[in-house]
Amino acid sequence: MHSKILFASVTIGVAVACYATPGVLQAQATNPQPYENTAPVTTSNTPWQSDDANSSQAASEAARMVPAQAQLAQNLDSKNLQPGEQFKAVLKGKIHLKDGVELPRGTALIGTVATETAPSGVKSELALRFTQADLKNGKTIPIEATIVGVTPPATQDDAQAEMLYNAPPDSWDGRTVSFDVNNALSGIDLHSRIAGQDSGDFVSTKSHLKLGARTQIALAIGPQITNVPNGGY
């Protein structure tokens, strides 16, 4: 699995925790080279760091969620997208939500581009919000989802198609509720939290940021609830 260092600002039952999750790439590659995140963890008080005030709600929502893996169905470029535009990701495996609903492999996860105000020093930002799952039978399931990890698109070796480079991000551990991942993708940081208003916020000091089609996403996902979002990440 892909190696990365993750700063978890709130975990269920724990006020602040930092941990590193080791992983092993599924194959060694010489061309192309597998993606590798070596950025240090930033522990400063960023605008996205959640505090204890929302930990109870986050813990409650996390208890209703399950881990999932998906990949983007199209390119997302902060230079071209406008707030309110829809985007799509596709589930890579079947999951069962805790209300009993099954989301089969290939289910489309539909979201919208959100509007957020980036802090100083951030030149480009892309805030995403998943809102529903569209089943192949035409049924729509309202959902909530938090992006907990991301890695570049998977590629295959033509000679040995079973060998994957750029392994998927580690699956959600079922406990962590706040995520600040530095250099989650090259030059792009990820900030998200369960019980936040949006699924995730990608920021960069570059003039614009782009998430390529088939970018791999790890999620915590559950049925939508009627509580009014408390905003922020």
C-alpha positions, -999 to +999 in steps of 0.1 A: +000+000+000+010+036-004+031+052+023+021+086+037+023+105+069-011+117+082-017+143+109-050+135+126-061+164+146-091+147+163-098+110+169-128+094+186-121+094+223-087+111+218-083+149+216-051+151+195-031+123+179-004+120+153+004+087+137+021+073+106+006+045+086+031+023+069+023+007+036+041-012+008+037-006-029+022-037-046+051-038-071+085-022-076+087-001-107+115+015-126+094+032-153+071+048-143+083+054-108+055+049-081+042+080-064+058+086-030+049+112-004+078+123+016+065+157+028+069+164+066+039+167+088+028+203+095+016+207+131+009+244+131-026+257+138-040+259+103-075+272+095-087+237+088-077+222+121-108+212+140-111+216+178-128+197+206-161+217+202-172+194+173-156+162+184-189+148+198-208+153+165-179+140+145-178+109+166-215+104+162-214+107+125-183+085+122-201+057+139-226+057+110-199+055+083-179+028+066-147+029+046-148+030+008-124+033-022-133+053-053-117+070-083-125+102-101-143+098-134-130+130-149-103+157-145-110+184-120-091+217-125-096+246-101-090+270-131-120+258-150-145+247-124-172+270-109-191+266-076-221+243-080-207+223-109-211+185-105-184+159-106-184+121-104-164+094-088-169+056-091-168+030-063-141+005-068-157-022-046-191-031-031-199-016+003-228-019+028-239+013+045-249+009+081-286+016+073-286-016+053-282+000+018-258-018-006-238+003-030-224-021-057-190-018-073-193+008-101-218+030-083-215+066-093-208+090-064-220+125-074-208+157-058-206+194-064-178+220-063-182+241-032-173+277-024-147+283+003-125+312+013-088+301+012-064+316+038-034+338+028-006+319+011-030+296-008-032+304-045-056+277-056-083+257-039-108+230-048-135+222-022-156+191-030-188+179-015-203+144-022-241+144-020-255+113-036-249+078-049-265+069-082-272+032-086-273+015-120-310+007-116-317+045-115-322+048-078-305+077-060-292+074-024-284+106-005-250+102+012-224+121+032-187+113+026-154+126+039-122+123+018-096+107+041-068+100+016-058+104-021-032+090-044-025+095-082-042+073-108-033+036-108-015+024-139-007-011-152+025-026-167+016-038-202+038-068-198+024-078-163-011-063-161-016-075-126+012-053-112-001-019-101+019+013-095+005+041-074-013+020-049-046+032-035-046+053-003-050+035+030-086+029+039-102+048+067-095+033+101-130+039+115-118+062+142-100+092+129-123+121+122-100+150+111-074+148+083-046+173+073-024+156+047+005+176+034+015+169-002-013+144-006-006+148-043+024+166-057+022+202-044-014+197-032-025+194+004-058+178+016-079+190+046-111+173+057-130+163+087-161+141+094-191+164+103-175+192+082-196+210+056-176+196+027-161+162+018-126+177+014-106+207+005-076+206-018-052+236-016-020+245-033+005+274-035+005+269-073-016+291-095-041+263-101-044+227-090-057+197-110-069+163-099-066+139-128-092+114-140-089+080-121-073+098-091-077+073-063-098+084-032-103+068+002-136+078+018-156+075+050-191+072+037-226+070+053-263+078+047-272+115+046-285+130+078-307+161+082-285+180+106-275+214+094-237+214+085-216+233+110-193+246+083-155+245+079-131+216+079 
